[in-house]
Structure formats: C-alpha cells, structure tokens
Amino acid sequence: MKKIDKFSDYPFRFTRFGDILIDNIDFLFPKPLLILFFVILFIISLFKKEAFVILVPLVSLYAYQYFSLKKNSRYLKIKRSFPKQTKEENQEDVLFRIKNPVAFSLANFTLVSEFTLFKNPKGEKFIHFYLDDIKNNTVFGKKVGVQANTGMGIKEFGPDTYEMTDATGIHKLTLTSNKIINIKVFPKVYPTKLPKNISSKNSINFGQFDSTMRGNNVNFYGTKEYQPGDQVKHINWKLSLKSQKTIVNLFEQNTNSEISLLLVNDQRLHFGADATSTLEYCKDLLLSFCKQSAYSNNSLAVFTNDGVIKLNKGAQFLAHLEIEIMQLTPQKYSSNELHHSKIIRLTEVDHLYKKIILNQAQSNQIYIFTSMIRGKVWSCYFEMFLKLKRRFQKIHLIIPYGLEQVNLEIQREDALVVASHQKEMQKDLENLKFLCRRHGIQLSLVKIGHHNKYKETIKDGFKRC
C-alpha cells in the first residue's frame, strides 16, 4: 500500500494551554507549517501584490516535489532477503535492497520491519534503521545482523513499513508491505546427563546391546519381501533373482532400552514466551534426552497432545523428531470441562491417556515433560500420571519452574500478580515433592534462569530432587 501524506493527517487539537504543544507535535512538521504559511501569504497577497511574487514559486516548488515523489512511488522497489531456515542462536544477516530508478532523490528513509525471530535488548521484535538520503538512479543495499534468540519454531518476517520524504522534506511517502515470510528455526541441542534407565526386556544380556528383535545389527535374522520404506542397501540381489521378487535381509536389533517420552503441550499448564517459556524448556530437555539416548542406542516413542511418534531409533529418527518438536506449538482448548458426578474430568486428558496405553509397545518407563500451574487442569493431569504409574515400572517427571525471568519481561503493574503466584508456586512444589515420594515418582525440577546459564541448566536437567 502506498500513501502520500495530506494536510488532514496533521489535525490541530485544542487542549489545555500547558499541553497544547505536546499534543500537537505533529503539526510542527514541514508540510502543515508550509501550508499554513501559504494561507497567510495568500491573504497578504490580496492587499500587497509583492507577496504574490513570493507565493507563486513556492507553490510551484511544492507541486513539483509532490509529483516527483508520486512518480518515485510507482518505480521504487524494495526487496528483503533472509535464509528460509536457520538454527537457534545463529547470527544471520538480513539484506535490504532499495532501488530508485528515477531521476528524483529521496531523503529521510526509515524502515520498520516486524521480525519474531529475534529480540533486541529492549525486548522489541522488529528491525529498524534510518538513511539520510537515497540518490537518484542508484541501487542501495543495507545489511542488518540479527541473532535467532527467541527459541525454535516457525518465525514470521513481516509486515514492513517504509517512510521517506522528497529531497526538501516537505512530502512524506509511506509504503506498507503485508507480505509475511515464514522462517524455520531449528533447535540447538545441548548435551545432558542421562539418568539410569531400565534395560530392554528383549536384550539377551540385559542391556549389553544384544537383542532378539529385528533391527540394524550385523547378525543375520531372516528375509522378507521388499516394502516401501525398506533400505535399498539391505536388498538380497541373488535371492531376488532366483525368486523373481525383491527380497531384503533382516538383522537383529541393537537396543539398550525402550523409553516413552510424554511432552504435555497444553497451553493451560505453561507460561512465559519465546526462549524463556516453560514449553521451550520442555522441548529443549526432551531433544537433549533424545540425542544422548541415540548415542546409548535406546529406542524412543514420543507422545504429545497433538499426536504420537512411534517407537524408533537412529540418526534419521532423531532428525525427524527435531522437525516435529520444532513445529510443536501450545495446544489450545476451548470448552473442555465436563462434570461426571462430583469429579471434574477433562476429556482431552483421558484421550491422551488412552493414546499412551494403546501405543505403549514394549516400553516399561516413561519420562514426562510438563510445567505446573495450580488448578483443576493440573489436578487432572497429575491423576493421569498416577494411573500411568500402574502401567509403567518407572515414571520420571521433569518440570521447569520459576517466574523470575518472566517478571523481568512484563510491565510493572503485572509484577505484583506474578510475585503472588511465585510464593504460591514454592508451596505447590513442596507439596509436589511429597506426593512424588509417596507414589514412587522420580522428580526433576529445572529452574528457568538467564540464557547465559542455559547450557548448564540443560546439562543438569534430569538431576533428581
């Protein structure tokens, strides 16, 4: 959208005498003052013809600059470029290319572009820069460095607003672009210390990486007919030639442990925004666990409120898991509280429980990544965790907590509310520790802090309370 300012864009407001200058600061721009000067000069020219001689060239200059800026608006081209995907904490460059192919120069160029990929020290999510002038018949490039510091996920680049004036600074041209570019920010996975896991039931030597299940071991297991998805390198060409069918070899499986992971992405249990949100901590902890488990040759199944990633392992599975977790957003629910007799139950919690039980496979241990906010929703989820204790031999609960970093990013009037919640949270955590000890659930509490200590936080994320 293109727009050249008008005199009506600078209304004069009659307020208190002490505030009249502050409330009408826009009226002091060149255009309204010049038009006001034209009116005064025209009135004077009715009585003195000498004033008319001054008025005519000024009005001609005003009109010339107006039509030159209007022509600029037709041919001016502004392009922006940025990689379509990047990684957390990477430093990237945004390139703006401004092309002014006409014979008129521009001045006071200002750009404001919304960008949710990064946040500046003031907490603002936009790119802003100013140029004194853009010469005629030139192409100008501007490079702006940004750091992907708002966490993983799909980030938006745009919309953009460009403001500029003619060479004399009288007329202002505003260009608005509503084009939004989606940029994928992949996670940066930090190492962590894995807790002790229960060995696989199918392991011959009880966790010494030998198993009777089919997998990717060097020990031959058998053959089967080729199906889409099987690896081409495992095709038995001699047997395929004899049988006139495509036959693949099967091998024993190397599995140390089968582990289920539950990431609760219910929006009602999480707080914070961007890289300091509890959901972001849960996602980072889960990915760190998965990466270390891949080195230990563990098989993993991941459950979320959105879906299921079935039991698998290996580098390809880990890459697929990173993409799925990167795209995971807080799950929103509308009217979801149902009353059965005197007990409040959430149907989505029951659906999640059934989903885990139906896809449990051979796993006998589960790690639960979630946050905690006091209320009926948390009570229903904790009841589900207790029900899972009957199905799994081991349950490990990982909960990010702490409102100190959130308190730094909110307005002053909300700080008192957050402080009261913080006192209640300490009591809730002590109560949670007691309940976990009572029911045999392992508990790890991860405190949300400054991003400089993030690596150490993830490293000790599974330390038991």
C-alpha positions as CSV (number, residue, x, y, z in Angstrom):
1,M,0.0,0.0,0.0
2,K,1.3,3.4,-1.0
3,K,0.2,6.7,0.6
4,I,1.4,10.3,0.4
5,D,0.5,12.4,3.5
6,K,-2.1,15.1,3.4
7,F,-2.8,18.1,5.4
8,S,-5.7,16.3,7.1
9,D,-3.2,13.8,8.6
10,Y,-2.0,16.6,10.9
11,P,-5.1,17.7,12.9
12,F,-4.7,20.5,15.4
13,R,-6.1,19.6,18.8
14,F,-7.3,22.3,21.2
15,T,-6.3,21.1,24.7
16,R,-5.1,22.7,27.9
17,F,-2.6,25.6,27.3
18,G,0.2,23.8,29.0
19,D,-0.2,20.6,26.9
20,I,-1.1,22.2,23.6
21,L,2.5,22.0,22.2
22,I,2.9,18.3,23.3
23,D,-0.5,17.2,21.9
24,N,0.2,18.9,18.5
25,I,3.8,18.0,18.0
26,D,2.9,16.5,14.5
27,F,1.6,19.9,13.4
28,L,5.2,21.2,13.6
29,F,6.2,19.0,10.7
30,P,7.2,20.9,7.5
31,K,4.1,20.2,5.5
32,P,1.4,21.6,7.8
33,L,3.6,24.6,8.6
34,L,4.3,25.3,4.9
35,I,0.6,25.1,4.0
36,L,-0.3,27.4,6.9
37,F,2.4,29.8,5.6
38,F,0.8,29.6,2.1
39,V,-2.6,30.6,3.5
40,I,-1.1,33.5,5.4
41,L,0.9,34.6,2.3
42,F,-2.2,34.4,0.1
43,I,-4.2,36.6,2.5
44,I,-1.3,39.1,2.5
45,S,-1.1,39.0,-1.4
46,L,-4.7,40.2,-1.6
47,F,-3.6,43.5,-0.2
48,K,0.1,43.6,-1.3
49,K,1.0,42.2,-4.8
50,E,4.6,41.8,-3.8
51,A,3.7,38.8,-1.6
52,F,2.1,37.2,-4.6
53,V,5.5,37.1,-6.4
54,I,6.9,35.1,-3.5
55,L,3.8,32.8,-3.3
56,V,3.9,31.5,-6.9
57,P,7.4,30.0,-7.0
58,L,6.9,28.4,-3.5
59,V,3.6,26.8,-4.7
60,S,5.3,25.6,-7.9
61,L,8.1,24.0,-5.8
62,Y,5.5,22.4,-3.6
63,A,3.7,20.9,-6.6
64,Y,6.9,19.8,-8.3
65,Q,8.1,17.9,-5.2
66,Y,4.7,16.3,-4.8
67,F,4.5,14.9,-8.4
68,S,8.2,13.8,-8.3
69,L,7.5,11.8,-5.1
70,K,4.4,10.4,-6.6
71,K,6.4,9.2,-9.6
72,N,9.0,7.7,-7.2
73,S,6.3,5.7,-5.5
74,R,5.5,3.9,-8.8
75,Y,9.0,2.7,-9.6
76,L,10.7,2.4,-6.2
77,K,11.5,-1.2,-5.4
78,I,12.5,-2.6,-2.0
79,K,13.4,-6.2,-1.6
80,R,14.4,-8.1,1.5
81,S,16.3,-11.5,1.7
82,F,16.9,-13.9,4.5
83,P,17.6,-17.7,4.7
84,K,14.4,-19.7,4.9
85,Q,15.8,-21.8,7.7
86,T,18.4,-21.3,10.4
87,K,19.3,-22.6,13.9
88,E,18.9,-21.3,17.3
89,E,21.5,-18.7,18.4
90,N,22.9,-18.4,14.9
91,Q,23.9,-15.0,13.7
92,E,22.3,-14.2,10.4
93,D,22.2,-11.2,8.0
94,V,19.0,-9.5,6.7
95,L,19.7,-7.9,3.3
96,F,17.5,-5.0,2.2
97,R,17.9,-3.9,-1.5
98,I,16.5,-0.4,-2.3
99,K,16.3,0.5,-6.0
100,N,15.5,4.1,-7.0
101,P,15.5,4.1,-10.9
102,V,14.0,7.6,-11.4
103,A,15.8,11.0,-11.6
104,F,14.5,12.2,-8.2
105,S,16.3,11.6,-4.9
106,L,14.7,10.6,-1.7
107,A,15.5,11.6,1.9
108,N,14.8,10.6,5.5
109,F,14.3,6.9,4.7
110,T,13.0,4.9,7.7
111,L,12.3,1.2,7.8
112,V,10.4,-0.8,10.4
113,S,10.1,-4.5,9.8
114,E,8.5,-6.9,12.3
115,F,10.6,-10.0,12.9
116,T,9.7,-12.6,15.6
117,L,13.0,-14.5,15.1
118,F,15.0,-12.1,17.3
119,K,14.6,-9.8,20.2
120,N,16.7,-6.7,20.8
121,P,17.9,-5.7,24.4
122,K,14.8,-3.6,24.8
123,G,12.6,-6.6,24.2
124,E,11.4,-5.3,20.8
125,K,10.9,-7.7,17.9
126,F,11.5,-5.6,14.9
127,I,14.3,-4.3,12.6
128,H,14.7,-0.5,12.4
129,F,17.1,1.7,10.6
130,Y,17.4,5.2,9.1
131,L,19.1,6.6,5.9
132,D,19.7,10.3,5.3
133,D,19.1,10.0,1.5
134,I,18.8,7.7,-1.4
135,K,20.3,9.1,-4.6
136,N,18.6,9.0,-7.9
137,N,19.3,6.2,-10.4
138,T,21.0,4.1,-7.7
139,V,20.7,0.7,-6.0
140,F,21.4,0.8,-2.3
141,G,22.0,-2.3,-0.1
142,K,21.7,-2.4,3.6
143,K,22.8,-5.4,5.7
144,V,21.4,-5.9,9.3
145,G,22.7,-8.6,11.6
146,V,20.2,-10.5,13.8
147,Q,20.5,-13.4,16.2
148,A,17.9,-16.1,16.4
149,N,17.3,-15.7,20.2
150,T,13.6,-16.3,20.6
151,G,13.6,-20.1,20.5
152,M,12.8,-22.8,18.0
153,G,9.7,-22.9,15.7
154,I,8.2,-21.2,12.7
155,K,9.0,-17.4,12.9
156,E,7.4,-14.6,10.9
157,F,9.3,-11.9,8.9
158,G,6.9,-9.0,8.2
159,P,4.9,-6.9,7.7
160,D,7.1,-3.9,6.8
161,T,6.6,-0.2,6.8
162,Y,8.8,2.2,4.9
163,E,8.7,6.0,5.3
164,M,10.6,8.6,3.2
165,T,10.3,12.2,2.0
166,D,11.2,14.1,-1.0
167,A,14.6,15.9,-1.2
168,T,13.2,19.0,0.5
169,G,11.5,17.0,3.3
170,I,8.0,18.5,2.6
171,H,6.0,15.5,1.5
172,K,6.1,12.1,3.2
173,L,5.6,8.8,1.4
174,T,4.5,5.7,3.3
175,L,4.8,2.2,1.9
176,T,3.3,-0.8,3.6
177,S,4.0,-4.4,2.7
178,N,1.8,-7.1,4.3
179,K,3.9,-9.9,2.9
180,I,5.0,-12.3,5.6
181,I,7.8,-14.9,5.2
182,N,7.8,-18.0,7.4
183,I,11.3,-19.0,8.6
184,K,12.1,-22.3,10.3
185,V,14.3,-22.1,13.3
186,F,15.7,-25.5,14.2
187,P,16.8,-26.3,17.8
188,K,20.3,-26.2,19.1
189,V,20.6,-29.4,21.2
190,Y,22.7,-29.2,24.2
191,P,24.3,-32.3,25.9
192,T,22.8,-33.6,29.1
193,K,23.4,-36.2,31.7
194,L,21.1,-39.1,31.3
195,P,19.5,-40.8,34.3
196,K,19.8,-44.5,34.8
197,N,17.3,-46.4,32.6
198,I,15.7,-49.8,32.8
199,S,17.3,-52.3,30.4
200,S,15.3,-53.8,27.5
201,K,13.2,-56.9,28.1
202,N,14.3,-58.3,24.7
203,S,18.0,-57.9,25.4
204,I,19.8,-61.3,25.9
205,N,22.5,-59.8,28.1
206,F,20.2,-57.4,29.9
207,G,21.2,-54.2,28.2
208,Q,24.6,-55.1,26.6
209,F,23.3,-54.1,23.2
210,D,22.2,-57.6,22.0
211,S,18.6,-58.3,21.3
212,T,16.4,-60.9,19.7
213,M,14.2,-58.3,18.0
214,R,14.7,-57.3,14.3
215,G,16.7,-54.2,13.7
216,N,20.1,-53.0,12.3
217,N,22.6,-55.3,13.9
218,V,25.2,-57.2,11.9
219,N,23.8,-60.5,13.0
220,F,21.5,-62.0,10.2
221,Y,17.9,-62.7,11.3
222,G,16.0,-63.6,8.2
223,T,14.5,-62.3,4.9
224,K,11.2,-60.8,3.8
225,E,9.7,-59.3,0.6
226,Y,10.6,-55.6,0.0
227,Q,8.1,-53.0,1.1
228,P,8.3,-49.2,0.6
229,G,10.5,-47.7,3.2
230,D,13.0,-50.6,3.4
231,Q,16.6,-49.6,2.9
232,V,17.9,-50.4,-0.6
233,K,21.3,-51.5,0.8
234,H,19.7,-54.5,2.5
235,I,18.3,-56.0,-0.7
236,N,19.4,-59.6,-1.3
237,W,20.1,-59.4,-5.0
238,K,20.9,-63.2,-5.5
239,L,17.8,-64.3,-3.7
240,S,15.7,-61.7,-5.5
241,L,16.9,-63.0,-8.9
242,K,16.0,-66.6,-8.0
243,S,12.5,-65.8,-6.6
244,Q,11.7,-63.1,-9.2
245,K,10.7,-60.9,-6.2
246,T,12.6,-58.1,-4.4
247,I,13.9,-59.7,-1.1
248,V,15.5,-57.8,1.7
249,N,17.7,-59.1,4.5
250,L,16.6,-58.7,8.2
251,F,19.1,-58.3,11.0
252,E,18.9,-58.4,14.8
253,Q,18.2,-55.3,16.7
254,N,20.7,-53.4,18.9
255,T,18.6,-51.9,21.7
256,N,19.6,-51.0,25.2
257,S,16.3,-49.6,26.5
258,E,12.8,-48.8,25.2
259,I,11.7,-45.4,26.6
260,S,8.5,-43.5,26.2
261,L,8.5,-39.7,26.4
262,L,5.5,-37.5,27.1
263,L,5.6,-33.8,26.3
264,V,2.5,-32.1,27.6
265,N,2.0,-29.0,25.4
266,D,-1.3,-28.0,26.9
267,Q,-1.4,-24.2,26.9
268,R,-3.1,-24.1,30.3
269,L,-0.1,-25.6,32.0
270,H,2.6,-23.4,30.5
271,F,3.7,-19.8,31.0
272,G,6.3,-17.4,29.6
273,A,7.1,-16.5,26.0
274,D,9.8,-17.3,23.4
275,A,13.1,-18.8,24.7
276,T,12.2,-18.3,28.4
277,S,8.8,-20.1,28.2
278,T,8.3,-23.4,30.1
279,L,7.3,-25.2,26.9
280,E,10.6,-24.1,25.2
281,Y,12.5,-25.6,28.2
282,C,10.5,-28.8,27.9
283,K,11.2,-29.1,24.2
284,D,15.0,-28.5,24.7
285,L,15.2,-31.0,27.6
286,L,13.3,-33.6,25.5
287,L,15.6,-33.2,22.5
288,S,18.7,-33.3,24.7
289,F,17.5,-36.5,26.2
290,C,16.8,-38.0,22.7
291,K,20.2,-37.1,21.4
292,Q,22.0,-38.7,24.3
293,S,19.7,-41.7,24.1
294,A,20.6,-42.1,20.4
295,Y,24.3,-42.4,21.5
296,S,23.2,-45.1,24.0
297,N,21.3,-47.0,21.4
298,N,17.9,-46.5,23.1
299,S,14.6,-46.8,21.3
300,L,12.2,-43.9,21.8
301,A,8.5,-43.2,21.5
302,V,7.2,-39.6,21.9
303,F,3.7,-38.6,22.9
304,T,2.2,-35.1,22.8
305,N,-1.2,-33.6,23.0
306,D,-1.1,-33.4,19.2
307,G,0.0,-36.9,18.2
308,V,2.3,-39.8,18.5
309,I,5.8,-40.6,17.2
310,K,6.1,-44.3,17.4
311,L,9.0,-46.3,18.8
312,N,12.1,-45.9,16.8
313,K,15.8,-45.0,17.0
314,G,18.8,-43.9,14.9
315,A,20.1,-40.7,13.3
316,Q,17.2,-40.4,10.8
317,F,14.6,-40.8,13.5
318,L,16.4,-38.1,15.6
319,A,16.4,-35.7,12.6
320,H,12.6,-36.4,12.1
321,L,12.0,-35.8,15.8
322,E,13.8,-32.5,15.8
323,I,11.5,-31.3,12.9
324,E,8.3,-32.4,14.7
325,I,9.3,-30.9,18.1
326,M,10.4,-27.6,16.4
327,Q,6.9,-27.2,14.8
328,L,5.1,-28.0,18.1
329,T,3.1,-25.2,19.5
330,P,0.9,-24.9,22.6
331,Q,-2.3,-26.8,22.2
332,K,-5.4,-24.6,22.8
333,Y,-8.6,-26.0,24.2
334,S,-12.0,-24.2,24.3
335,S,-14.9,-25.6,26.4
336,N,-13.3,-28.7,27.8
337,E,-14.5,-29.2,31.4
338,L,-17.1,-32.0,31.8
339,H,-18.7,-32.9,35.1
340,H,-19.1,-36.6,36.0
341,S,-20.9,-36.8,39.3
342,K,-18.8,-34.6,41.6
343,I,-15.5,-35.1,39.9
344,I,-14.2,-32.7,37.2
345,R,-12.5,-34.6,34.4
346,L,-11.0,-33.3,31.2
347,T,-11.8,-35.4,28.1
348,E,-8.6,-34.4,26.4
349,V,-6.6,-35.8,29.4
350,D,-8.5,-39.1,29.0
351,H,-7.8,-39.2,25.3
352,L,-4.1,-38.6,25.9
353,Y,-4.0,-41.4,28.5
354,K,-5.6,-43.9,26.0
355,K,-3.2,-42.8,23.3
356,I,-0.2,-43.6,25.5
357,I,-1.6,-47.0,26.6
358,L,-2.5,-48.1,23.0
359,N,0.9,-47.2,21.7
360,Q,3.0,-48.3,24.7
361,A,4.7,-51.1,22.9
362,Q,7.5,-52.8,24.9
363,S,8.4,-49.7,26.9
364,N,8.3,-50.0,30.7
365,Q,9.5,-46.5,31.6
366,I,8.2,-43.0,30.8
367,Y,9.6,-39.5,31.1
368,I,7.1,-36.7,31.4
369,F,8.0,-33.1,30.4
370,T,5.5,-30.6,31.6
371,S,5.0,-27.4,33.6
372,M,2.8,-26.8,36.5
373,I,0.1,-24.2,37.2
374,R,-2.2,-24.7,40.2
375,G,-5.8,-25.5,39.3
376,K,-8.2,-28.2,38.1
377,V,-6.3,-28.8,34.9
378,W,-3.1,-29.7,36.7
379,S,-5.0,-32.0,39.1
380,C,-6.5,-33.9,36.2
381,Y,-3.1,-34.3,34.6
382,F,-1.5,-35.5,37.9
383,E,-4.2,-38.1,38.3
384,M,-3.3,-39.3,34.8
385,F,0.4,-39.6,35.9
386,L,-0.7,-41.7,38.9
387,K,-2.7,-44.0,36.5
388,L,0.4,-44.3,34.3
389,K,2.4,-45.5,37.4
390,R,0.3,-48.7,37.3
391,R,1.3,-49.3,33.7
392,F,5.0,-48.3,33.7
393,Q,7.7,-49.6,36.0
394,K,9.4,-46.2,36.2
395,I,8.0,-42.6,35.9
396,H,10.2,-39.6,35.8
397,L,8.6,-36.1,36.0
398,I,10.6,-33.1,34.6
399,I,9.1,-29.7,35.5
400,P,10.6,-26.3,34.6
401,Y,9.7,-23.7,37.1
402,G,10.5,-20.1,38.2
403,L,8.9,-16.7,37.4
404,E,12.0,-14.5,37.9
405,Q,12.8,-14.3,34.2
406,V,9.2,-13.8,33.4
407,N,9.0,-11.0,35.9
408,L,11.7,-9.1,34.0
409,E,9.7,-9.1,30.8
410,I,6.4,-7.9,32.0
411,Q,5.0,-4.5,32.9
412,R,5.2,-3.1,36.4
413,E,1.5,-3.4,37.1
414,D,1.7,-7.1,36.5
415,A,4.7,-7.7,38.7
416,L,2.7,-7.9,41.9
417,V,0.4,-10.6,40.4
418,V,3.5,-12.6,39.3
419,A,5.1,-12.1,42.8
420,S,2.0,-13.6,44.5
421,H,2.0,-16.6,42.1
422,Q,5.7,-17.1,42.8
423,K,5.0,-17.5,46.6
424,E,2.2,-20.0,45.8
425,M,4.4,-21.9,43.4
426,Q,7.0,-22.6,46.1
427,K,4.3,-24.2,48.3
428,D,3.0,-26.2,45.3
429,L,6.5,-27.5,44.6
430,E,7.0,-28.7,48.2
431,N,3.6,-30.4,48.0
432,L,4.5,-32.0,44.7
433,K,7.8,-33.4,46.1
434,F,5.8,-35.0,48.9
435,L,3.3,-36.6,46.5
436,C,6.1,-37.9,44.2
437,R,7.9,-39.5,47.1
438,R,4.7,-41.0,48.3
439,H,3.7,-42.6,45.0
440,G,7.3,-43.5,43.8
441,I,7.6,-41.0,41.0
442,Q,11.0,-39.6,40.3
443,L,11.0,-35.8,40.1
444,S,13.4,-33.3,38.5
445,L,12.9,-29.5,38.8
446,V,14.5,-27.2,36.3
447,K,14.7,-23.6,37.3
448,I,14.2,-21.0,34.5
449,G,17.0,-18.5,34.6
450,H,19.2,-16.3,32.4
451,H,20.0,-17.6,29.0
452,N,23.8,-17.4,29.7
453,K,23.4,-20.3,32.1
454,Y,21.1,-22.3,29.7
455,K,23.7,-24.9,28.8
456,E,24.4,-25.8,32.5
457,T,20.7,-25.9,33.2
458,I,20.1,-28.4,30.4
459,K,23.1,-30.4,31.4
460,D,21.8,-30.9,35.0
461,G,18.1,-31.0,33.9
462,F,17.5,-34.6,35.0
463,K,19.0,-34.3,38.4
464,R,16.6,-35.8,40.9
465,C,15.3,-33.7,43.8
